Amino acid sequence: MTDAMLVRRVLDGDPHAFTTLVDRHAAACLRFATRMLGDRADAEDATQETLLRAYRALARYEDREAFRTWLFTILVNRCRTAAARRARRGRLVVVDYEAMGAAAVGSGASAVEWRAEIHRALDALEPEQREAFLLKHVEQLGYDEMALVTGAGVSALKMRVKRACERLQVLLGER
């Protein structure tokens, strides 16, 4: 059953259909939010708020757009709001090694060190570059989808991803 069909079922009164949508998309939302925000608790809050907002706004969803794209639009805005709120509070970013554990790296102490280094490098990126890099290379969205999600133009997103990759190469010592 497609996401659009599940949305229709939710709108027709089937509460279990939204559970299926959550099962399909919550892990990707949490992964993105954790990497964007750097804190598991903040990411869980952003993900939960995203899913709640999506549920409340399902009647406005149009199936000509992919549900995942629509959902990530909400998620990106929630992450931006959470990051701005955190910046106002002056809170430091907490390293979430669990989220970085998903990185494809060898085992042992060097793997833990490498994951921490990757996290520090991602955290050092400008927020717009980190957001674009994660949407492109982690969530594997196309540039057109990214433009819908972020509200930025395709050429701007390509430049952000390019600059993020260049900066990560420098930060990780691969140049």
C-alpha angles and dihedrals in degrees: 000000000000124000090248090054090050091050089052090051091050090051089049090057105268105136092186092063092068089051088059091051090050091049090053099047112021096085093053090046092050092046092052094044093048092052093044096046101030093218124092095210093051089046092051090050092049091048093048092047090048093053092046092050090047091052092050092047099044091112088063094051112110115204094218084080121063111257091227090056091049091048093048090052088061092043095051090052091049090050092049090050092047092049092049091048091050092048090053090052090049091232120163121235113255118218112241105204091179091063091047090049088080090069114112100246134134122264132264135049093315090059091054090048091048092050090050090049091050090050092050090049093050090047090052092059121098108263093247091051093047091048093050093044093051094046092049104037104025103031091030096221118164119242092255090054090045090053090053091047098046103028090232124124122260094244091051090050092049089052092048092051091046092050091045091053092048092048092047090052090054094044093048093046097242097131 
